[in-house]
Amino acid sequence: MKQPLKGPHHFTGITRDVVTNVDFWCRIMGMRFVKNTLNFETTFRYHTYFGDEEGNPGSVVTFLEFNEAPAGVPGDGDIHRMVLRVGSYDSLEYWMDRLIANQTHSELLRLDPTSPQSLVFHDPEGHEVELMVSDTPDTPLLADADDIPAEHRIRGLEGARSYTTIDEQEPFAAHLGFRRDGNRLVLDGERSGRWYFSEPTGRPSNDGRVGVWHHIAYDAGDGAETERARDEANEGVRPWTKIFDHYFFDSCYSMSPGGRMEICTTGPGFQLDEKLEDLGDRLCLSPRVEPLRAKLEAELTPIVNPRPRSKQKAAAKPSDNGVPATEPATVA
């Protein structure tokens, strides 16, 4: 592309239980709760955001709240795994033990010397996650989780794994700047991004259901750069939507053979409306929805940040989010 994509920006799933969602991704996975806000296509549904210490592009995992959405199993054309980076095989062993301590099953993928070593598991709502020992040279994007050793913390987004073939996905992705590298597609941006593939299942797509990843997003820069990237992408094999204002970044979307993809602006980011030390501690609303604050705060399920940056906040607020209390895992 003449207007290149910079790299993975965020990855999004669907939740119907925000209390459990925040507890798992923040407390157990050690990510920062970087934004407590609403889905910008509605005026009443939560949108939770988790990431590294500052919520930098390339680290962010988000969830759209749809309380009425049924559970589903990914089918052909769906993204069925989000792939996150870890630093070593020892990290996979650490995460298996941590997940055991938090009553979560996992499976090591380590018997094929031609494939990266990984640990695969599901979050409490059925989203499949793969922790991969990545060969990327990218700088790690870390959250400061004092109960997780620094060398084992999540290091950012690796990419997506979809139920389609590389041959099906390649024309769409090549137009956006991806290159073929063995059995994966790679974007060599400011941050590298990879797309992996699994044999199609024969099941129909379950897009929009809890447990099926909704989309992966790549950023293109500022507003003008993103407009150029969108227009160039729209000349490819699949159409793209117009660009929508999502307050913290602007976005457009397309349905690829391997699932929904977003192109977005890099910023303005999550410190647009609150300080770094306050990220995740309160409900943040766009100016458009701010008049509904009193109604929303009365009606929405309260969310407590399990990892507030201030120790005083941690002492003042219980962090179990209504989930039965368990000791955080502190395995070596």
Number of C-alpha atoms within 10 A of each C-alpha: 13 9 18 20 28 21 27 30 29 26 26 20 24 28 29 21 14 22 18 19 21 27 24 18 22 22 21 20 20 24 28 29 33 29 26 22 18 21 17 20 10 9 15 17 18 23 21 27 26 28 29 26 20 22 27 20 25 28 27 25 26 23 23 21 22 19 14 10 13 12 18 17 19 27 20 23 25 28 33 26 26 27 25 22 25 27 20 17 18 13 23 24 15 19 25 21 19 20 16 13 17 15 10 14 14 17 12 16 16 14 9 8 7 7 10 14 19 24 23 19 19 15 16 17 18 18 23 21 21 26 26 25 21 19 12 14 8 13 9 18 21 23 25 17 21 11 15 22 14 14 13 20 26 27 26 28 32 28 28 25 23 26 25 23 19 22 11 13 20 20 16 19 23 16 16 21 18 23 16 16 10 8 14 16 22 21 25 16 17 12 21 20 24 22 24 23 20 16 11 15 13 9 12 13 19 21 21 19 21 27 25 27 30 23 25 23 24 26 27 26 20 15 18 11 18 24 22 16 23 26 17 17 22 18 11 15 12 13 15 21 14 13 19 14 13 15 18 18 17 21 24 19 21 19 17 21 24 27 24 18 20 23 27 31 30 24 20 14 16 22 17 11 15 14 9 15 14 17 24 26 20 15 16 18 20 15 9 10 15 12 11 13 13 9 10 17 11 9 10 11 13 13 21 22 27 26 22 21 20 11 10 9 16 15 10 9 14 13 19 18 20 13 11 6 10 9 7 13 17 13 13 13
